[in-house]
Structures are given as C-alpha cells and as structure tokens.
Amino acid sequence: MITRASSPFFFSGNKPFAISLLAALVLLLAEMYLNTGTLSAYAVTLENPFVREGYIVNYDYAHYECNYHFVMGESVDKWGWGWVLRRELFYVLAFPFFKAAGFYLGGLMAAFLITLVSFYVFIRFVYLNIGLWPAYVAMILLATYPGIMYWIGSPFAQVMIVPCCCWIYMIMWRMQETESLKKHILYLSVISILFTAYDLFAFFYPAILLIYVRRRQWKEIILSLPIMILPQVLIICWLKTSGATELKSENSGLYLSILQSYLHIGDVPAWLSLVAEAPKVFFHNYFDSNFLFLPLCFLVAVIYGYATGFRLNRIEGSILFFALAIFLFNNLAPAYEGGFPMRGEWIARIYQPVFIVMMMYMVRLSARLSDLRTIRAKLFAGLLVLCAGFNLAINTGGVFKSPLTEWAWAHFYQHAPPHTMTENLAKFGVRPVGFPE
C-alpha cells in the first residue's frame, strides 16, 4: 500500500506512471469519441433508430429528453409523460453543458467529463490503497472496458453505470476502514445520491446490509434505509411540485409482475421448463453481460486465486451474491404478462454492474503477482494484455464494421437482429460526432 499524501496529483515523483496515466486518459477519450454519432452502440444496434442532430439515437431518446426538459425548467407538458424521470443525477450534473450546447451535444460533453474524472479518481484510489502495479492493471482494464463505450454515445442515464459502480466500490472500501457512525452516515448519503443516477440499488444496497450484518453494525443498518430513500423522495417531491401528476415507471411494474408470478404459479410444467433453461441463460448472461473477455479473464483469475488462497473480499462476495439473487429472481419466475421479459439471454446487460467485482479482484490479485520475474506473474500479465487487446478491438471495431464488435454489442443487449450494426452503418455512414453527412 502506498501512503502518499492526499494530493490530487498522487503520482508526483513517478514520471513513468504519470505518462502512462496521461496516455490511458487520451486512449479512453479517443475510444469514447469513436463510439459517438452513428457509431453509438445503443443506437446502431437498433432497427430503424431515430435521427437527432444528424445522428442516430435509441428510442429512449424521447424519454430521456423529458429529463432534460425537466431540469431545464420547461413546462410539464414537455416532460411529464417520461418513463425514467426518477434517474435525475446525470441531468443535474450535466445542466451547465445543456445550457451551453443543448441536450445531445451537451449530454455527450458531460458524459465524457464524468467518465474521465471517475477514471482518474478510481486509478488514484487503487494507487494509494493497493499499490503501483495494481494501479497499472486498473488503468489497463478500465481504459479498455467496452461497458463504457456501449453507452457513451447517448446522453442517457446509462452513461453513469460505470462511474457510479466505481464510486460505490471505493466508498464501500472506505466504509470497512472506519467505525465512525458519522462517516458511515456520510458514505451512505453519497451512495444514496448515486442511486438516483441509475437502477443500481438492488446490486449494492443489499450488499452493504450484508456487510453490516457480518460486522454487527446495527445502528448503521437502522439508519441506512431512510438515508437510501431520502434522495429519491426529494426527486419525487421536486417532480410533483413542478407539475407532474403521475410518475410512470415501466421497470418497476415489471418487477412487480415477476413478484406476483411467484404467488400465482399456474401451469407448473411450463414453469419447470423455464427453470430448466436457467443454467444455459446463466452461462450466456455471465459472459455477455461484460463482453466475454473480462468475464473469461476473471474466471481464470478466480480459479488460480482460490487455488492459492486468494479470495474475494467482503465487498466483492456480497455484490456477486446479490447479483446472483437478482438473476435467479428474474429467471426462475413462472411466466408473467406485461412489458418485456427480464429473463433470458437477450437482456444480459442487466448484470453489467458485476464488472467492478471482476476488475477489482484482478487488481487486488495483481498485488500478489507484482514480481514480473516469476512465471505466474508473466502469465497473469499476458492474460491482462489479451483481455485489454480484445476489448480495445471491440471498442474501436465499429469504425471498421468489425464482426467482433457487432457480436459483442448484439449479445450484450439483443434488442434487434444480429447484423443490425453493419446494416445501420451502411445506411447512415461511419460518422462520429463532428462528421456531417
């Protein structure tokens, strides 16, 4: 562990690391840019996408534009019908950029800045708390992570998934280092605000509770629920006082339908046939939710780590436990009606948040394998290079209409036929933002 002073320029005195960090930030910026415009993965993988600002966008654009109109203080008739008004954090943070450049371009600018700042803070966290070599590993894995690129070309709340997961892990790490109730209240408050960015509550809050139970921190458990609810309640009040008469949420209704299905099983043989599909779905969801190569490397690392006594820490184990619980809840449910199904291979994207466990386990394992003279360290380094190389190929492959990129995007979220990306690029052109038709 490096115990350098808490200066923002934590790498001072380490010129090679400083140069590497700058190079990683430039690489990340370039990758993000190459996934904007017609190359936006969330748009280019969709049949008949909308066209806005001269580029293609996902159908969600209409709903997230409601969030934009709301934070810009416009009349309720422009935003009151939106489905995702509860996800406001990104739109609050992006407000200055919206004022300067509008919804589409302003949103992209904000998404880029939030991602770059989160990347920097995350690498700093690893450097100061785990070590130099692990910081290099974190740099390589996060700078090439396709889960950033899939969403980055859309000014939607999903651009907050990766930054929020990184921040929540860092905060949970800090929570384990202190017994101070005041600090825990502060940490819980920050996490509760991050939950207003995207639907990450089910992955992380139960994990926090489980850690509290293991440590018998009963006061923190009692205080945590009202703290977690408060920011969302304040957003609802803000919406109501601004004129909203009804707050719609398709996803909330879906989870209620799933819960009700367990209470009214009905056709038992049909239910058992759905249950029999769960192992196959799990296999595909595991690899597809994080673009194959990171889950594969994590699996190899875990097998090696457990064989040598290196285990998941409490944070990682708790998050994975509840990710599995969410998977089982979705995929073992009897048939239900209403909305789109939350089960199956098609919607692996639900489980993207587990990427933070995969990365951090390998980052921590790298501290054990920092001596590159050993064969194990060399093999591990080779594994990381392969993972980063294939992920980089995914991230930049849209420009070349790469089959690997098309496969990765399509399997992450199967919301259109598999060859939709190349068909859209042929129709709309390969044009990052700034390149007109």
HELIX and SHEET records of a PDB file:
HELIX    1   1 LYS A   15  TYR A   33  1                                  19    
HELIX    2   2 GLY A   37  LEU A   39  5                                   3    
HELIX    3   3 ALA A   41  VAL A   44  1                                   4    
HELIX    4   4 TYR A   61  VAL A   71  1                                  11    
HELIX    5   5 VAL A   76  LYS A   78  5                                   3    
HELIX    6   6 LEU A   89  LEU A   93  1                                   5    
HELIX    7   7 PHE A   95  ASN A  129  1                                  35    
HELIX    8   8 LEU A  132  ALA A  143  1                                  12    
HELIX    9   9 PRO A  146  ILE A  152  1                                   7    
HELIX   10  10 ALA A  157  MET A  160  5                                   4    
HELIX   11  11 ILE A  161  MET A  175  1                                  15    
HELIX   12  12 LEU A  181  LEU A  194  1                                  14    
HELIX   13  13 PHE A  201  ARG A  215  1                                  15    
HELIX   14  14 TRP A  218  THR A  241  1                                  24    
HELIX   15  15 GLU A  250  LEU A  263  1                                  14    
HELIX   16  16 VAL A  268  ALA A  276  1                                   9    
HELIX   17  17 ALA A  278  ASP A  288  1                                  11    
HELIX   18  18 PHE A  293  ALA A  307  1                                  15    
HELIX   19  19 ARG A  314  ASN A  331  1                                  18    
HELIX   20  20 GLU A  345  VAL A  354  5                                  10    
HELIX   21  21 PHE A  355  ARG A  368  1                                  14    
HELIX   22  22 ILE A  375  THR A  396  1                                  22    
HELIX   23  23 GLY A  397  PHE A  400  5                                   4    
HELIX   24  24 PRO A  403  PHE A  412  1                                  10    
HELIX   25  25 THR A  420  PHE A  428  1                                   9    
SHEET    1   A 2 PHE A  50  ARG A  52  0                                        
SHEET    2   A 2 TYR A  55  VAL A  57 -1                                        
END                                                                             
